[in-house]
Amino acid sequence: ALVLGTKLGEGSSFWSSGLVPKHGFVHVDVDPSVPGAAYAGVETLGVQAEISGFVEALRDHYAPRAGRAVSPVRSPEGLVARPGLVRPPFLMQEVQRVIVEGSDALVMAESGNAFAWSSQCLRFRDPFRYRVSTGFGSMGHFTAGAIGAALARRGKVVALVGDGSMLMNNEVSTAVQYAAPVVWIVLNDGGYGMVDHAMRASGFAPVGTRFPKVDFASFAQSMGAHGGAVTTENELAERLRWALELEGPCVLDVFVDPDEPSPVLARVRSLMRQGKDSIPEKR
């Protein structure tokens, strides 16, 4: 299998044995330490090269043939607003419609369930419009990094972050100081949702995964930024458009359903299966 544009790290592969081809990998990367690192036990031919140059050179060895273009944009989910807290899939559906398709904003997704839901649900037609941090997966990376991105591109940046990550970095004041056009969309579930879901799926009682609810809208306003809250799905689209049209930084506090099953559960099942398979059988 030819591997391009990924380190095959846990965030993209779950280190799943189901991805291992019969004859191993041909892995292209500018960093020679990357090929073979994720799947150390799998035969890997590493190629140190820029992907664009490698692919251009590879094309010279193959005759042209007809192909079929595959659109990366899938059909909308078609979820209908309902009473109660905002479901994360519904939030992503509206982000897709209002922000991805209705603006040119750069979208950055923070580690945690924010990244899990956005990578599961969002689709982009244009390159360089979506950024995630899947290396070490450090919380707070884009909570702060969105400011630098907004100032560098001189345009709107939307950061999808969890409430736990938003509490780890107090960068709203910096955004106000430099008038950075950043919109933080906070998935407010009153805890570390990814950890909570993973512990439950693993058969453990969650410990230290919940914390008191935070009013991030008032938090933003106290530092001179715009702040707004979303408590129902019916008001979500209007609030997203409002945040995009504002000048300067804005925090949109979206109260999401903490019990909505997270896409991270697939990761948990994969890791549990790998752990079970690694235990030698007793003889």
C-alpha positions in Angstrom: 0.0 0.0 0.0 1.3 3.5 -0.9 1.1 5.9 2.0 1.0 9.6 1.3 0.2 12.6 3.5 0.0 10.8 6.8 2.2 9.5 9.6 -0.3 6.7 10.2 -0.4 7.9 13.8 -3.1 6.9 16.3 -5.3 9.8 15.3 -5.6 8.7 11.7 -5.0 4.9 11.9 -5.9 3.9 15.4 -2.9 1.6 14.8 -5.5 -0.9 13.6 -4.2 -4.2 12.2 -7.1 -4.0 9.7 -5.1 -1.3 7.7 -2.1 -3.5 7.3 -1.7 -4.7 3.6 -0.5 -8.1 2.7 2.8 -6.9 1.2 3.5 -4.0 3.6 3.8 -0.2 3.1 5.6 2.1 0.7 5.6 5.2 2.9 6.6 8.6 1.5 7.6 11.4 3.9 10.1 14.2 4.1 11.1 13.0 7.5 13.1 9.7 7.2 12.1 8.7 10.8 8.4 8.5 10.0 8.1 5.4 7.7 7.9 2.3 9.9 7.4 4.2 13.1 3.6 3.6 13.5 3.7 -0.1 12.4 7.1 -1.2 13.5 6.4 -4.8 12.9 5.2 -4.4 9.3 7.6 -4.4 6.4 7.9 -0.8 5.2 9.8 0.7 2.3 10.5 4.3 3.3 10.9 7.0 0.6 12.3 10.4 1.7 10.7 12.9 -0.7 8.1 15.7 -1.1 4.9 14.1 -2.1 4.2 16.4 -5.0 7.6 15.7 -6.6 7.3 12.0 -5.9 3.8 11.7 -7.5 4.9 13.7 -10.6 7.9 11.4 -11.0 5.7 8.3 -10.5 3.3 9.4 -13.2 6.0 9.1 -15.8 6.0 5.3 -15.3 2.3 4.8 -15.9 0.3 5.2 -19.0 -2.7 7.6 -18.8 -6.0 5.9 -18.1 -9.5 7.0 -17.6 -10.6 7.6 -14.0 -13.6 8.6 -12.1 -13.7 11.7 -9.9 -14.9 11.1 -6.4 -16.4 14.0 -4.6 -15.1 14.4 -1.0 -18.3 16.1 0.0 -21.0 13.8 1.1 -24.8 14.5 1.3 -26.0 16.5 4.3 -27.1 14.5 7.3 -30.6 16.1 7.1 -31.0 16.2 10.9 -34.0 18.2 12.0 -33.8 20.5 15.1 -35.4 19.1 18.2 -35.9 20.3 21.8 -33.2 19.9 24.4 -29.5 20.4 24.3 -27.6 20.7 21.0 -26.5 17.4 19.6 -22.9 17.5 18.3 -23.8 16.0 14.9 -26.4 18.7 14.5 -23.9 21.3 15.4 -21.5 20.0 12.8 -24.3 19.9 10.2 -24.9 23.6 10.7 -21.2 24.4 10.8 -20.9 22.6 7.4 -23.8 24.6 6.0 -23.1 28.0 7.5 -19.4 28.2 7.8 -17.8 25.6 5.5 -20.1 26.2 2.6 -21.2 29.7 3.4 -17.9 31.4 4.1 -14.2 31.2 3.4 -13.2 30.9 7.0 -10.4 28.6 8.1 -11.7 25.9 10.4 -9.4 24.6 13.2 -10.5 21.7 15.4 -9.1 21.2 18.9 -8.1 17.8 20.4 -11.0 15.9 22.1 -14.5 15.4 21.0 -14.4 18.7 19.0 -11.8 17.1 16.7 -13.6 13.7 16.7 -16.9 15.2 15.6 -15.5 17.6 13.1 -13.4 15.0 11.4 -16.3 12.6 11.3 -18.8 15.1 9.9 -17.2 18.0 8.1 -16.3 17.9 4.4 -14.2 20.5 2.5 -14.0 21.1 -1.3 -10.9 23.3 -1.0 -7.5 22.5 0.4 -6.0 24.3 3.4 -9.3 25.1 5.0 -9.2 22.6 7.8 -6.6 22.0 10.5 -6.4 19.5 13.3 -3.6 18.6 15.8 -3.3 14.9 15.8 0.3 14.4 16.7 0.6 14.6 20.4 -3.1 15.8 20.5 -2.3 18.5 23.1 -5.3 20.3 24.5 -5.3 24.0 24.0 -3.3 23.9 20.8 -5.8 25.7 18.6 -7.5 27.5 21.5 -4.5 29.7 21.3 -3.2 29.0 17.7 -6.4 30.3 16.1 -5.3 33.8 16.9 -2.0 33.5 15.1 -3.8 31.9 12.1 -6.3 34.7 11.9 -3.6 37.4 12.1 -1.4 35.6 9.5 -4.2 35.1 6.9 -5.9 38.4 7.8 -9.3 36.7 7.7 -11.8 34.8 9.7 -10.8 31.7 11.6 -13.2 29.4 13.4 -11.9 27.2 16.2 -14.0 24.3 17.3 -12.9 23.6 20.9 -14.1 21.7 24.0 -14.9 23.5 27.2 -11.9 21.7 28.9 -9.5 23.0 26.3 -11.0 26.5 26.5 -10.4 26.5 30.2 -6.7 25.7 29.7 -5.8 28.8 27.7 -6.9 32.4 28.5 -6.1 33.8 25.0 -9.3 35.8 24.5 -7.7 38.9 25.9 -4.8 38.6 23.4 -7.3 38.3 20.6 -9.1 41.5 21.8 -5.7 43.3 22.0 -4.9 42.5 18.4 -8.5 42.6 17.1 -8.0 39.1 15.7 -11.1 37.9 13.7 -11.4 34.6 15.6 -14.6 32.7 16.4 -14.3 30.1 19.1 -17.2 27.6 19.0 -17.1 25.9 22.4 -18.7 22.5 22.7 -19.8 23.0 26.3 -20.7 19.6 28.0 -19.4 20.4 31.5 -16.4 18.0 31.3 -13.7 16.2 29.4 -16.1 14.4 27.1 -13.7 12.3 25.1 -12.2 10.9 28.3 -15.6 10.4 29.9 -16.9 8.4 26.9 -13.7 6.4 26.6 -13.7 5.4 30.3 -17.4 4.3 30.1 -16.8 2.3 26.9 -13.8 0.6 28.6 -16.0 -0.6 31.5 -14.6 1.9 34.0 -16.5 4.4 36.2 -15.4 7.9 35.0 -13.2 9.7 37.5 -12.3 13.4 37.3 -14.1 13.9 34.0 -16.7 16.4 35.1 -16.4 20.0 36.2 -18.8 22.9 37.0 -20.5 24.5 33.9 -18.8 27.6 32.7 -20.5 30.7 31.2 -18.0 31.3 28.3 -20.1 34.0 26.8 -19.8 36.1 29.9 -16.2 35.1 30.2 -15.5 36.6 26.7 -17.5 39.7 27.3 -15.6 40.4 30.5 -12.4 40.7 28.4 -13.9 42.9 25.7 -14.8 40.2 23.2 -18.2 39.3 21.8 -19.9 36.5 23.5 -23.1 34.5 22.8 -24.7 31.3 24.0 -26.7 28.6 22.2 -28.9 26.4 24.3 -31.2 25.0 21.6 -30.8 23.7 18.1 -33.3 26.1 16.6 -31.2 29.1 17.3 -27.9 27.6 16.2 -27.7 28.6 12.5 -28.7 32.2 13.3 -26.0 32.4 16.0 -23.3 31.0 13.7 -24.1 33.7 11.1 -24.1 36.3 13.8 -20.6 35.3 14.9 -19.2 35.2 11.4 -20.4 38.8 10.7 -18.9 40.3 13.8 -15.7 42.4 13.8 -13.1 41.1 16.2 -13.1 38.0 18.4 -16.2 36.2 19.5 -16.9 33.2 21.8 -20.0 31.2 20.9 -20.9 29.0 23.9 -22.8 25.9 22.6 -24.4 23.7 25.2 -24.1 20.2 23.8 -25.6 16.9 24.9 -22.9 15.2 26.9 -24.5 11.8 26.3 -24.4 11.7 22.5 -22.2 8.7 21.6 -18.8 10.0 20.5 -17.0 8.9 17.3 -14.0 8.3 19.6 -15.7 5.0 20.7 -14.3 3.4 17.5 -10.8 4.3 18.7 -11.5 2.8 22.1 -12.7 -0.4 20.7 -9.6 -0.6 18.4 -7.2 0.0 21.3 -9.0 -2.6 23.5 -8.8 -5.1 20.7 -5.1 -4.5 20.2 -4.5 -4.8 23.9 -6.3 -8.1 24.0 -4.4 -9.4 21.0 -1.0 -8.5 22.5 -1.5 -10.7 25.5 0.2 -14.0 25.0 -2.0 -17.1 25.4 -1.4 -19.2 28.4 -0.2 -22.7 27.7 
